[in-house]
Amino acid sequence: MQIALGAVFVASALPKISDPPAFAHMIYNYRLVPGGLINGMALVMPWVELVAGATLILGVWKREAALVVGALLLVFVVALGVNLARGHAVDCGCFSVRSAGKTHDEMLSDMRWVLIRDVGLLLLTAQVLSATAPRAASRWTAGR
């Protein structure tokens, strides 16, 4: 599970890293972030995604990486949910920073599917967190 989750985040980070101005425009379109933070987010967030994804793939800092991935997914779910509630269609910017020229209704439909996908990824993240949770020492090892 952790390798698949990591691969998703690595794959989503690469197009954003290669074109920060386009990703900044995607962030701007959500209309949730103050203008002064958009460029910084466009430069930092993809690298956070890449590092978190790579650590999950490599199996190092699994719990920490899963916590970061979970936090990112929560932000993504809230951002999509707020814009869906507003009826404000945006291209999620998940795996591509190029707008596909879709209609308003097509974009809203895509946003619903992306929201479902992100909730599914959150469930995978919860599974990784559960598998990496610190275990209480058993009575046998505690008494030694």
N, C-alpha and C positions, 0 to 999 in steps of 0.2 A: 504494500500500500504506500509506504513512504517513498519508494522510488518513483511510482507513478505520479504521486502528488508533487514530488520534486521536479519531475520532467515537465509537468504542466507549468510550473512557475518559471523554469528556465526558458521554456519555449515562449512564454508570454513576455518575458523580460527582453529578449533579444531585439525584436523590432522597435521597442521603445528606446533602448539604448542607442540604436543606430540612427534614430531620428527624434531627438528631444523636442525640437520645435513643434512637430506634428503631434507628439504626445501632450505637450503643453496645451495645444489647441483642444485636444480631447478633454483634458481636465477642465479647461475653461468652459466647455460646452455643458458640463454638469451644473454650472451656476451654484456651486456649493462652497467654493474655496475663495478666500479673498485674493484679489489680483496680485498682491505682492508676494504671495506664497506659491503661485502656480509654477513659475519657472524653476524654483528650487525643488518642488515636488517632482517635476518632470525629469530633473537631473538625478534625484536621489532614489525615488521609489523603484525604478527598474533595477537598480543595483541591489537594493534590499531584496527584491524578488529573486534576482539571480543568485545571490549568496545564500538565501534561505533555501531555494530549490536545490542548489549544488550540495549544500550540507546534508539535505535529506537524501539525495542520491548517493552521496559518499558514506552516509551512515554516521557522520560525526555531529555532535551537538543536536541530536535528533529532537529531543524535547524542546530545546530552545528554538530551533528552526520551525517546529510545528506551532509553537506559540506565536511566532512572528507571522507565519502563514495564516493562522487562524485570525489574528488581529487584522491582517490585510483583507481577508475574505469578509470579515464583519464590516469593515469600511466599505468594501465593494457592494455588499448586499444592501447596506443602508443607502448608499449613493444611488443605486439602481432603484430601490424601493421608493425613495423620496421623489425621484424624477418620474417614475411610473405613476405615483399618486398625483403628481402635478399634471400628468398628461404630456410631459416634456420629453420628446423622443430624442435620445442621444445614441451615438454609436459607442459601445462600451470601451473600445480601445484596448480590448483584452489581448488579442493575438496579432493585431494589425493596427497601424496608426493611420491608415488611409480610409477615408469615408467611401462607402460603396455606392453612394447615390441612390439609396433606397427611399421609398415613400415614408411618410410619417407613420402610417399604420404598420408597414413592414418593420420599421425600426422599433415600434412599441412591442410588436410580437417577438422580435429578436430579444428585446430586453427581458421579456417574461421568461424566455428559454434560458437566457444567461443567468437570471436570478435563480431558476431551478438548478442549473448546473453548479452555481456557486454554493447553494445550500448543500448539494451533494458533496462538493469538495470540503465543505465544513464538516460533514459527517465523516469523511475520510480523515480529516485532521483530528477529529475527536477520537477516532480509533487509534491513530498514531500516539496521541497524548495518553490515551488509556494504556496502551502497550508499553509506554516509556515512563509511566507513573512510578515514583519511588515506592518501594514495597517496605512495609514495616518488618522489622527483623522478627523472625519466628522465635518462640520461646526457647527452642533448642539452641540456636546460635547466640541468643542474647545472654544465656546463662554461662557461656564459655569464656 
